Amino acid sequence: MGYAFIHTVIDDHSRVAYAEFHDDETAATAAGVLHRAVQWFADRGVTVERVISDNGSAYRSHVWRDTCEALAIKPKRTRPYRPQTNGKIERFHRTMADGWAYARYYTSESERRDA
């Protein structure tokens, strides 16, 4: 089994989630996800004004900062060691882990992603 990183963007009001699987957590990947998520939400009539993230290196990078600036989004970060600050995303990831990612045995990472 391999590893998958799920990059998730959740609308704070509606709790509608946008998620993508990736093989890494780099700033370039996170910035690409943000671009696609903003477009995905825009297609549904939602304007992204702010984004809150954890303190991972991808979200402290110049790439992230520049991407947010280009999209006219105000970036904020959670307080260190306070996952409840980002509770909606933490709960979404727990639900995905319990209901899908570890709910049954998968023979490969691609099988799990397909599921």
N, CA, C and O atoms as CSV, one atom per row, in Angstrom:
chain,resi,resn,atom,element,x,y,z
A,1,MET,N,N,0.847,-1.186,0.000
A,1,MET,CA,C,0.000,0.000,0.000
A,1,MET,C,C,0.877,1.229,0.000
A,1,MET,O,O,1.930,1.271,0.637
A,2,GLY,N,N,0.427,2.206,-0.715
A,2,GLY,CA,C,1.134,3.478,-0.749
A,2,GLY,C,C,0.454,4.496,0.133
A,2,GLY,O,O,-0.423,4.178,0.936
A,3,TYR,N,N,0.878,5.709,-0.038
A,3,TYR,CA,C,0.286,6.807,0.710
A,3,TYR,C,C,-0.438,7.729,-0.246
A,3,TYR,O,O,-0.030,7.901,-1.395
A,4,ALA,N,N,-1.495,8.309,0.229
A,4,ALA,CA,C,-2.215,9.319,-0.533
A,4,ALA,C,C,-2.443,10.505,0.380
A,4,ALA,O,O,-2.742,10.348,1.563
A,5,PHE,N,N,-2.302,11.664,-0.169
A,5,PHE,CA,C,-2.578,12.887,0.569
A,5,PHE,C,C,-3.849,13.480,-0.012
A,5,PHE,O,O,-3.932,13.736,-1.213
A,6,ILE,N,N,-4.827,13.695,0.835
A,6,ILE,CA,C,-6.092,14.254,0.376
A,6,ILE,C,C,-6.092,15.739,0.717
A,6,ILE,O,O,-6.089,16.126,1.886
A,7,HIS,N,N,-6.095,16.546,-0.310
A,7,HIS,CA,C,-6.162,17.998,-0.155
A,7,HIS,C,C,-7.636,18.376,-0.222
A,7,HIS,O,O,-8.322,18.058,-1.194
A,8,THR,N,N,-8.120,19.056,0.813
A,8,THR,CA,C,-9.541,19.333,0.942
A,8,THR,C,C,-9.793,20.811,1.189
A,8,THR,O,O,-9.084,21.460,1.958
A,9,VAL,N,N,-10.819,21.330,0.520
A,9,VAL,CA,C,-11.281,22.702,0.736
A,9,VAL,C,C,-12.761,22.603,1.069
A,9,VAL,O,O,-13.537,22.032,0.303
A,10,ILE,N,N,-13.156,23.162,2.219
A,10,ILE,CA,C,-14.552,23.102,2.652
A,10,ILE,C,C,-15.103,24.516,2.781
A,10,ILE,O,O,-14.463,25.398,3.354
A,11,ASP,N,N,-16.301,24.715,2.238
A,11,ASP,CA,C,-16.993,25.989,2.415
A,11,ASP,C,C,-17.499,26.058,3.849
A,11,ASP,O,O,-18.226,25.173,4.298
A,12,ASP,N,N,-17.117,27.103,4.563
A,12,ASP,CA,C,-17.456,27.236,5.979
A,12,ASP,C,C,-18.963,27.329,6.206
A,12,ASP,O,O,-19.468,26.834,7.213
A,13,HIS,N,N,-19.673,27.949,5.291
A,13,HIS,CA,C,-21.120,28.143,5.475
A,13,HIS,C,C,-21.910,26.872,5.165
A,13,HIS,O,O,-22.675,26.390,6.000
A,14,SER,N,N,-21.720,26.340,3.973
A,14,SER,CA,C,-22.534,25.198,3.535
A,14,SER,C,C,-21.930,23.843,3.911
A,14,SER,O,O,-22.630,22.831,3.927
A,15,ARG,N,N,-20.651,23.827,4.208
A,15,ARG,CA,C,-19.883,22.613,4.503
A,15,ARG,C,C,-19.747,21.703,3.281
A,15,ARG,O,O,-19.477,20.509,3.417
A,16,VAL,N,N,-19.932,22.263,2.109
A,16,VAL,CA,C,-19.690,21.519,0.876
A,16,VAL,C,C,-18.173,21.377,0.726
A,16,VAL,O,O,-17.427,22.336,0.922
A,17,ALA,N,N,-17.733,20.175,0.376
A,17,ALA,CA,C,-16.295,19.897,0.314
A,17,ALA,C,C,-15.830,19.617,-1.102
A,17,ALA,O,O,-16.533,18.999,-1.902
A,18,TYR,N,N,-14.626,20.087,-1.391
A,18,TYR,CA,C,-13.913,19.776,-2.619
A,18,TYR,C,C,-12.628,19.065,-2.192
A,18,TYR,O,O,-11.904,19.568,-1.333
A,19,ALA,N,N,-12.339,17.912,-2.776
A,19,ALA,CA,C,-11.149,17.168,-2.375
A,19,ALA,C,C,-10.470,16.545,-3.585
A,19,ALA,O,O,-11.120,16.180,-4.564
A,20,GLU,N,N,-9.152,16.430,-3.498
A,20,GLU,CA,C,-8.338,15.780,-4.534
A,20,GLU,C,C,-7.309,14.877,-3.858
A,20,GLU,O,O,-6.802,15.194,-2.781
A,21,PHE,N,N,-7.006,13.745,-4.503
A,21,PHE,CA,C,-5.927,12.854,-4.065
A,21,PHE,C,C,-4.636,13.275,-4.743
A,21,PHE,O,O,-4.624,13.609,-5.928
A,22,HIS,N,N,-3.550,13.258,-3.984
A,22,HIS,CA,C,-2.232,13.530,-4.552
A,22,HIS,C,C,-1.195,12.673,-3.854
A,22,HIS,O,O,-1.446,12.122,-2.782
A,23,ASP,N,N,-0.030,12.564,-4.470
A,23,ASP,CA,C,1.067,11.773,-3.917
A,23,ASP,C,C,1.983,12.590,-3.020
A,23,ASP,O,O,2.941,12.052,-2.465
A,24,ASP,N,N,1.704,13.883,-2.869
A,24,ASP,CA,C,2.570,14.728,-2.054
A,24,ASP,C,C,1.790,15.864,-1.418
A,24,ASP,O,O,0.604,16.061,-1.682
A,25,GLU,N,N,2.493,16.604,-0.574
A,25,GLU,CA,C,1.907,17.759,0.106
A,25,GLU,C,C,2.732,19.020,-0.176
A,25,GLU,O,O,2.877,19.875,0.698
A,26,THR,N,N,3.261,19.133,-1.370
A,26,THR,CA,C,4.113,20.271,-1.700
A,26,THR,C,C,3.296,21.541,-1.899
A,26,THR,O,O,2.081,21.496,-2.091
A,27,ALA,N,N,3.989,22.667,-1.849
A,27,ALA,CA,C,3.336,23.955,-2.053
A,27,ALA,C,C,2.725,24.045,-3.451
A,27,ALA,O,O,1.627,24.579,-3.615
A,28,ALA,N,N,3.423,23.532,-4.445
A,28,ALA,CA,C,2.907,23.576,-5.817
A,28,ALA,C,C,1.609,22.782,-5.935
A,28,ALA,O,O,0.666,23.226,-6.590
A,29,THR,N,N,1.557,21.620,-5.307
A,29,THR,CA,C,0.340,20.810,-5.332
A,29,THR,C,C,-0.793,21.528,-4.611
A,29,THR,O,O,-1.907,21.600,-5.130
A,30,ALA,N,N,-0.524,22.057,-3.428
A,30,ALA,CA,C,-1.554,22.765,-2.659
A,30,ALA,C,C,-2.077,23.979,-3.427
A,30,ALA,O,O,-3.278,24.251,-3.421
A,31,ALA,N,N,-1.177,24.706,-4.085
A,31,ALA,CA,C,-1.585,25.876,-4.868
A,31,ALA,C,C,-2.467,25.454,-6.042
A,31,ALA,O,O,-3.461,26.116,-6.339
A,32,GLY,N,N,-2.111,24.360,-6.709
A,32,GLY,CA,C,-2.931,23.853,-7.807
A,32,GLY,C,C,-4.313,23.449,-7.340
A,32,GLY,O,O,-5.310,23.734,-8.004
A,33,VAL,N,N,-4.375,22.781,-6.192
A,33,VAL,CA,C,-5.668,22.391,-5.621
A,33,VAL,C,C,-6.503,23.632,-5.328
A,33,VAL,O,O,-7.699,23.663,-5.619
A,34,LEU,N,N,-5.876,24.652,-4.754
A,34,LEU,CA,C,-6.617,25.876,-4.443
A,34,LEU,C,C,-7.180,26.519,-5.712
A,34,LEU,O,O,-8.332,26.953,-5.724
A,35,HIS,N,N,-6.391,26.582,-6.762
A,35,HIS,CA,C,-6.877,27.140,-8.037
A,35,HIS,C,C,-8.109,26.375,-8.522
A,35,HIS,O,O,-9.120,26.975,-8.886
A,36,ARG,N,N,-8.011,25.047,-8.523
A,36,ARG,CA,C,-9.127,24.236,-9.021
A,36,ARG,C,C,-10.336,24.316,-8.092
A,36,ARG,O,O,-11.474,24.332,-8.559
A,37,ALA,N,N,-10.098,24.366,-6.791
A,37,ALA,CA,C,-11.206,24.469,-5.833
A,37,ALA,C,C,-11.943,25.794,-5.987
A,37,ALA,O,O,-13.173,25.831,-5.953
A,38,VAL,N,N,-11.194,26.879,-6.155
A,38,VAL,CA,C,-11.827,28.192,-6.336
A,38,VAL,C,C,-12.716,28.171,-7.578
A,38,VAL,O,O,-13.827,28.701,-7.552
A,39,GLN,N,N,-12.241,27.566,-8.658
A,39,GLN,CA,C,-13.049,27.473,-9.878
A,39,GLN,C,C,-14.262,26.578,-9.653
A,39,GLN,O,O,-15.366,26.900,-10.092
A,40,TRP,N,N,-14.057,25.458,-8.969
A,40,TRP,CA,C,-15.155,24.524,-8.682
A,40,TRP,C,C,-16.241,25.206,-7.861
A,40,TRP,O,O,-17.426,25.060,-8.157
A,41,PHE,N,N,-15.846,25.946,-6.833
A,41,PHE,CA,C,-16.828,26.671,-6.021
A,41,PHE,C,C,-17.490,27.782,-6.836
A,41,PHE,O,O,-18.696,27.999,-6.712
A,42,ALA,N,N,-16.723,28.482,-7.662
A,42,ALA,CA,C,-17.293,29.552,-8.489
A,42,ALA,C,C,-18.361,29.001,-9.431
A,42,ALA,O,O,-19.384,29.646,-9.661
A,43,ASP,N,N,-18.124,27.816,-9.971
A,43,ASP,CA,C,-19.113,27.181,-10.848
A,43,ASP,C,C,-20.426,26.888,-10.114
A,43,ASP,O,O,-21.464,26.669,-10.738
A,44,ARG,N,N,-20.360,26.889,-8.793
A,44,ARG,CA,C,-21.544,26.627,-7.963
A,44,ARG,C,C,-22.037,27.889,-7.264
A,44,ARG,O,O,-22.873,27.827,-6.363
A,45,GLY,N,N,-21.511,29.028,-7.689
A,45,GLY,CA,C,-21.983,30.307,-7.174
A,45,GLY,C,C,-21.360,30.757,-5.864
A,45,GLY,O,O,-21.875,31.670,-5.219
A,46,VAL,N,N,-20.264,30.134,-5.459
A,46,VAL,CA,C,-19.597,30.476,-4.200
A,46,VAL,C,C,-18.317,31.243,-4.496
A,46,VAL,O,O,-17.482,30.786,-5.277
A,47,THR,N,N,-18.161,32.401,-3.879
A,47,THR,CA,C,-16.948,33.193,-4.020
A,47,THR,C,C,-16.051,32.947,-2.813
A,47,THR,O,O,-16.479,33.117,-1.671
A,48,VAL,N,N,-14.824,32.552,-3.060
A,48,VAL,CA,C,-13.873,32.297,-1.983
A,48,VAL,C,C,-13.177,33.608,-1.639
A,48,VAL,O,O,-12.541,34.225,-2.493
A,49,GLU,N,N,-13.303,34.027,-0.383
A,49,GLU,CA,C,-12.685,35.274,0.071
A,49,GLU,C,C,-11.519,35.025,1.018
A,49,GLU,O,O,-10.545,35.777,1.029
A,50,ARG,N,N,-11.628,33.955,1.819
A,50,ARG,CA,C,-10.612,33.640,2.814
A,50,ARG,C,C,-10.355,32.144,2.802
A,50,ARG,O,O,-11.223,31.352,2.432
A,51,VAL,N,N,-9.158,31.771,3.210
A,51,VAL,CA,C,-8.830,30.361,3.359
A,51,VAL,C,C,-8.026,30.208,4.645
A,51,VAL,O,O,-7.095,30.968,4.912
A,52,ILE,N,N,-8.406,29.211,5.431
A,52,ILE,CA,C,-7.657,28.918,6.654
A,52,ILE,C,C,-7.014,27.551,6.469
A,52,ILE,O,O,-7.651,26.608,5.998
A,53,SER,N,N,-5.762,27.460,6.840
A,53,SER,CA,C,-5.019,26.215,6.666
A,53,SER,C,C,-4.232,25.926,7.934
A,53,SER,O,O,-4.149,26.753,8.842
A,54,ASP,N,N,-3.659,24.735,7.970
A,54,ASP,CA,C,-2.778,24.421,9.087
A,54,ASP,C,C,-1.421,25.085,8.834
A,54,ASP,O,O,-1.287,25.900,7.922
A,55,ASN,N,N,-0.444,24.742,9.624
A,55,ASN,CA,C,0.862,25.395,9.545
A,55,ASN,C,C,1.897,24.559,8.794
A,55,ASN,O,O,3.101,24.709,9.006
A,56,GLY,N,N,1.424,23.684,7.923
A,56,GLY,CA,C,2.344,22.880,7.126
A,56,GLY,C,C,3.198,23.753,6.220
A,56,GLY,O,O,2.839,24.888,5.905
A,57,SER,N,N,4.320,23.211,5.812
A,57,SER,CA,C,5.264,23.996,5.006
A,57,SER,C,C,4.648,24.496,3.707
A,57,SER,O,O,5.015,25.570,3.230
A,58,ALA,N,N,3.726,23.746,3.127
A,58,ALA,CA,C,3.088,24.183,1.876
A,58,ALA,C,C,2.344,25.497,2.065
A,58,ALA,O,O,2.291,26.331,1.162
A,59,TYR,N,N,1.762,25.671,3.266
A,59,TYR,CA,C,0.931,26.844,3.529
A,59,TYR,C,C,1.716,28.014,4.111
A,59,TYR,O,O,1.174,29.101,4.311
A,60,ARG,N,N,2.993,27.782,4.379
A,60,ARG,CA,C,3.879,28.863,4.827
A,60,ARG,C,C,4.794,29.324,3.695
A,60,ARG,O,O,5.658,30.177,3.896
A,61,SER,N,N,4.604,28.765,2.525
A,61,SER,CA,C,5.496,29.021,1.393
A,61,SER,C,C,5.131,30.292,0.634
A,61,SER,O,O,4.021,30.814,0.740
A,62,HIS,N,N,6.105,30.768,-0.131
A,62,HIS,CA,C,5.869,31.915,-1.009
A,62,HIS,C,C,4.885,31.540,-2.114
A,62,HIS,O,O,4.102,32.377,-2.562
A,63,VAL,N,N,4.924,30.292,-2.547
A,63,VAL,CA,C,4.004,29.830,-3.601
A,63,VAL,C,C,2.566,29.973,-3.119
A,63,VAL,O,O,1.712,30.472,-3.852
A,64,TRP,N,N,2.291,29.537,-1.887
A,64,TRP,CA,C,0.936,29.635,-1.324
A,64,TRP,C,C,0.528,31.098,-1.189
A,64,TRP,O,O,-0.565,31.488,-1.598
A,65,ARG,N,N,1.414,31.898,-0.615
A,65,ARG,CA,C,1.137,33.321,-0.435
A,65,ARG,C,C,0.823,33.992,-1.775
A,65,ARG,O,O,-0.150,34.736,-1.893
A,66,ASP,N,N,1.655,33.721,-2.777
A,66,ASP,CA,C,1.463,34.334,-4.097
A,66,ASP,C,C,0.185,33.845,-4.767
A,66,ASP,O,O,-0.492,34.614,-5.450
A,67,THR,N,N,-0.148,32.575,-4.575
A,67,THR,CA,C,-1.382,32.025,-5.148
A,67,THR,C,C,-2.601,32.697,-4.527
A,67,THR,O,O,-3.530,33.088,-5.232
A,68,CYS,N,N,-2.590,32.828,-3.208
A,68,CYS,CA,C,-3.708,33.498,-2.528
A,68,CYS,C,C,-3.835,34.938,-3.003
A,68,CYS,O,O,-4.941,35.425,-3.241
A,69,GLU,N,N,-2.707,35.613,-3.138
A,69,GLU,CA,C,-2.728,37.005,-3.611
A,69,GLU,C,C,-3.295,37.093,-5.018
A,69,GLU,O,O,-4.110,37.971,-5.303
A,70,ALA,N,N,-2.876,36.195,-5.901
A,70,ALA,CA,C,-3.359,36.191,-7.291
A,70,ALA,C,C,-4.863,35.932,-7.367
A,70,ALA,O,O,-5.540,36.438,-8.262
A,71,LEU,N,N,-5.382,35.143,-6.424
A,71,LEU,CA,C,-6.810,34.807,-6.399
A,71,LEU,C,C,-7.620,35.773,-5.535
A,71,LEU,O,O,-8.829,35.602,-5.378
A,72,ALA,N,N,-6.963,36.777,-4.979
A,72,ALA,CA,C,-7.599,37.768,-4.097
A,72,ALA,C,C,-8.243,37.092,-2.883
A,72,ALA,O,O,-9.362,37.420,-2.489
A,73,ILE,N,N,-7.511,36.148,-2.306
A,73,ILE,CA,C,-7.971,35.411,-1.130
A,73,ILE,C,C,-7.061,35.762,0.036
A,73,ILE,O,O,-5.838,35.801,-0.101
A,74,LYS,N,N,-7.676,36.017,1.182
A,74,LYS,CA,C,-6.893,36.307,2.378
A,74,LYS,C,C,-6.535,34.983,3.066
A,74,LYS,O,O,-7.426,34.259,3.510
A,75,PRO,N,N,-5.234,34.661,3.157
A,75,PRO,CA,C,-4.845,33.419,3.828
A,75,PRO,C,C,-4.715,33.614,5.337
A,75,PRO,O,O,-4.223,34.642,5.803
A,76,LYS,N,N,-5.159,32.622,6.083
A,76,LYS,CA,C,-4.989,32.588,7.540
A,76,LYS,C,C,-4.512,31.190,7.901
A,76,LYS,O,O,-4.744,30.231,7.166
A,77,ARG,N,N,-3.845,31.089,9.038
A,77,ARG,CA,C,-3.393,29.782,9.508
A,77,ARG,C,C,-3.938,29.535,10.913
A,77,ARG,O,O,-4.170,30.465,11.685
A,78,THR,N,N,-4.134,28.258,11.218
A,78,THR,CA,C,-4.598,27.882,12.549
A,78,THR,C,C,-3.475,28.089,13.554
A,78,THR,O,O,-2.300,28.167,13.194
A,79,ARG,N,N,-3.860,28.174,14.806
A,79,ARG,CA,C,-2.849,28.230,15.849
A,79,ARG,C,C,-2.172,26.867,15.934
A,79,ARG,O,O,-2.842,25.841,15.814
A,80,PRO,N,N,-0.879,26.837,16.136
A,80,PRO,CA,C,-0.182,25.547,16.236
A,80,PRO,C,C,-0.765,24.677,17.351
A,80,PRO,O,O,-1.118,25.165,18.425
A,81,TYR,N,N,-0.854,23.385,17.068
A,81,TYR,CA,C,-1.319,22.382,18.013
A,81,TYR,C,C,-2.758,22.611,18.482
A,81,TYR,O,O,-3.125,22.207,19.586
A,82,ARG,N,N,-3.563,23.254,17.650
A,82,ARG,CA,C,-4.975,23.489,17.951
A,82,ARG,C,C,-5.822,23.000,16.774
A,82,ARG,O,O,-6.401,23.819,16.060
A,83,PRO,N,N,-5.906,21.683,16.554
A,83,PRO,CA,C,-6.660,21.179,15.399
A,83,PRO,C,C,-8.132,21.549,15.431
A,83,PRO,O,O,-8.781,21.584,14.386
A,84,GLN,N,N,-8.677,21.829,16.623
A,84,GLN,CA,C,-10.087,22.191,16.701
A,84,GLN,C,C,-10.368,23.517,16.002
A,84,GLN,O,O,-11.511,23.793,15.639
A,85,THR,N,N,-9.332,24.343,15.809
A,85,THR,CA,C,-9.501,25.587,15.070
A,85,THR,C,C,-9.941,25.293,13.638
A,85,THR,O,O,-10.638,26.093,13.015
A,86,ASN,N,N,-9.534,24.164,13.140
A,86,ASN,CA,C,-9.878,23.745,11.778
A,86,ASN,C,C,-10.793,22.517,11.858
A,86,ASN,O,O,-10.622,21.557,11.106
A,87,GLY,N,N,-11.754,22.557,12.765
A,87,GLY,CA,C,-12.568,21.401,13.103
A,87,GLY,C,C,-13.362,20.798,11.970
A,87,GLY,O,O,-13.500,19.577,11.903
A,88,LYS,N,N,-13.892,21.619,11.072
A,88,LYS,CA,C,-14.704,21.073,9.981
A,88,LYS,C,C,-13.878,20.147,9.097
A,88,LYS,O,O,-14.333,19.069,8.717
A,89,ILE,N,N,-12.676,20.572,8.777
A,89,ILE,CA,C,-11.828,19.751,7.909
A,89,ILE,C,C,-11.334,18.521,8.655
A,89,ILE,O,O,-11.241,17.439,8.075
A,90,GLU,N,N,-11.016,18.676,9.942
A,90,GLU,CA,C,-10.575,17.529,10.742
A,90,GLU,C,C,-11.676,16.481,10.814
A,90,GLU,O,O,-11.401,15.288,10.688
A,91,ARG,N,N,-12.909,16.905,11.014
A,91,ARG,CA,C,-14.034,15.970,11.087
A,91,ARG,C,C,-14.289,15.318,9.735
A,91,ARG,O,O,-14.573,14.122,9.665
A,92,PHE,N,N,-14.191,16.097,8.662
A,92,PHE,CA,C,-14.375,15.552,7.316
A,92,PHE,C,C,-13.341,14.455,7.058
A,92,PHE,O,O,-13.682,13.391,6.543
A,93,HIS,N,N,-12.088,14.708,7.412
A,93,HIS,CA,C,-11.040,13.710,7.195
A,93,HIS,C,C,-11.271,12.461,8.060
A,93,HIS,O,O,-11.009,11.344,7.614
A,94,ARG,N,N,-11.755,12.646,9.279
A,94,ARG,CA,C,-12.056,11.491,10.127
A,94,ARG,C,C,-13.194,10.661,9.532
A,94,ARG,O,O,-13.133,9.432,9.522
A,95,THR,N,N,-14.226,11.337,9.040
A,95,THR,CA,C,-15.342,10.634,8.409
A,95,THR,C,C,-14.859,9.854,7.195
A,95,THR,O,O,-15.269,8.712,6.990
A,96,MET,N,N,-14.002,10.453,6.396
A,96,MET,CA,C,-13.461,9.750,5.221
A,96,MET,C,C,-12.610,8.556,5.644
A,96,MET,O,O,-12.685,7.493,5.027
A,97,ALA,N,N,-11.811,8.720,6.679
A,97,ALA,CA,C,-10.972,7.614,7.152
A,97,ALA,C,C,-11.821,6.454,7.653
A,97,ALA,O,O,-11.581,5.301,7.293
A,98,ASP,N,N,-12.809,6.759,8.479
A,98,ASP,CA,C,-13.653,5.712,9.064
A,98,ASP,C,C,-14.603,5.076,8.051
A,98,ASP,O,O,-14.837,3.868,8.093
A,99,GLY,N,N,-15.142,5.871,7.153
A,99,GLY,CA,C,-16.160,5.373,6.238
A,99,GLY,C,C,-15.648,4.888,4.905
A,99,GLY,O,O,-16.388,4.260,4.147
A,100,TRP,N,N,-14.370,5.175,4.601
A,100,TRP,CA,C,-13.847,4.783,3.299
A,100,TRP,C,C,-12.405,4.294,3.363
A,100,TRP,O,O,-12.138,3.140,3.028
A,101,ALA,N,N,-11.488,5.124,3.776
A,101,ALA,CA,C,-10.060,4.814,3.644
A,101,ALA,C,C,-9.646,3.565,4.409
A,101,ALA,O,O,-8.858,2.763,3.907
A,102,TYR,N,N,-10.173,3.393,5.623
A,102,TYR,CA,C,-9.806,2.245,6.446
A,102,TYR,C,C,-11.004,1.370,6.778
A,102,TYR,O,O,-10.944,0.548,7.693
A,103,ALA,N,N,-12.089,1.546,6.041
A,103,ALA,CA,C,-13.306,0.787,6.316
A,103,ALA,C,C,-13.178,-0.683,5.920
A,103,ALA,O,O,-13.849,-1.547,6.483
A,104,ARG,N,N,-12.330,-0.950,4.968
A,104,ARG,CA,C,-12.111,-2.330,4.540
A,104,ARG,C,C,-10.690,-2.484,4.036
A,104,ARG,O,O,-9.964,-1.498,3.910
A,105,TYR,N,N,-10.293,-3.694,3.752
A,105,TYR,CA,C,-8.946,-3.963,3.257
A,105,TYR,C,C,-8.907,-3.718,1.751
A,105,TYR,O,O,-9.740,-4.241,1.011
A,106,TYR,N,N,-7.953,-2.934,1.308
A,106,TYR,CA,C,-7.723,-2.699,-0.120
A,106,TYR,C,C,-6.403,-3.357,-0.493
A,106,TYR,O,O,-5.451,-3.333,0.287
A,107,THR,N,N,-6.347,-3.936,-1.668
A,107,THR,CA,C,-5.120,-4.622,-2.089
A,107,THR,C,C,-4.092,-3.664,-2.672
A,107,THR,O,O,-2.922,-4.023,-2.804
A,108,SER,N,N,-4.507,-2.454,-3.021
A,108,SER,CA,C,-3.567,-1.477,-3.565
A,108,SER,C,C,-4.100,-0.062,-3.320
A,108,SER,O,O,-5.277,0.144,-3.023
A,109,GLU,N,N,-3.195,0.890,-3.454
A,109,GLU,CA,C,-3.597,2.286,-3.319
A,109,GLU,C,C,-4.561,2.692,-4.435
A,109,GLU,O,O,-5.489,3.468,-4.205
A,110,SER,N,N,-4.342,2.171,-5.635
A,110,SER,CA,C,-5.239,2.528,-6.748
A,110,SER,C,C,-6.646,1.958,-6.507
A,110,SER,O,O,-7.638,2.590,-6.871
A,111,GLU,N,N,-6.736,0.772,-5.899
A,111,GLU,CA,C,-8.059,0.217,-5.570
A,111,GLU,C,C,-8.775,1.108,-4.554
A,111,GLU,O,O,-9.973,1.367,-4.667
A,112,ARG,N,N,-8.014,1.570,-3.558
A,112,ARG,CA,C,-8.621,2.453,-2.546
A,112,ARG,C,C,-9.079,3.756,-3.185
A,112,ARG,O,O,-10.176,4.229,-2.892
A,113,ARG,N,N,-8.259,4.345,-4.053
A,113,ARG,CA,C,-8.646,5.585,-4.725
A,113,ARG,C,C,-9.860,5.387,-5.605
A,113,ARG,O,O,-10.727,6.258,-5.669
A,114,ASP,N,N,-9.937,4.266,-6.279
A,114,ASP,CA,C,-11.111,3.971,-7.113
A,114,ASP,C,C,-12.382,3.839,-6.284
A,114,ASP,O,O,-13.465,4.237,-6.714
A,115,ALA,N,N,-12.234,3.274,-5.090
A,115,ALA,CA,C,-13.396,3.115,-4.210
A,115,ALA,C,C,-13.898,4.458,-3.770
A,115,ALA,O,O,-14.873,4.538,-3.023
